[in-house]
Amino acid sequence: MAEPFAIDLTRPAYRHLEALKRYERNRVLDAIKAHLRFHPDEEMRNKKLLRDNPLADWELRVQPFRVFYEVDAERKAVRIVAIGVKERDRLIVGGVEIEI
């Protein structure tokens, strides 16, 4: 079995997570553990490599939430930089609308 990646939350991502309701936070954390511990840099239905994104290189979709992260393959680490909510064509991160 492959060695799992370490998952690190930046301080802003931690604040974004704390702002969610408990059941939403648990849903996002469960998805992070399920999808990012092994092969976080492999595109799937709910994980994709982003082009020209100001937040991060990768996105994990956990309806309606978005987890933005970077992968350090050498260190076997995932760095979560932001967690937002997608509302139709708008992305809200930390109470601020982000243009993507």
Buried (B, 14 or more C-beta within 10 A) or exposed (E): EEEEBEBBBBEBBEEBBEEBEEEBBEBBBEBBEEBBBEEBBEEEEBBEEEEEEEBBBBBBBBEEBBBBBBBBEEEEBBBBBBBBBBEEEEBBBEEEEBEB
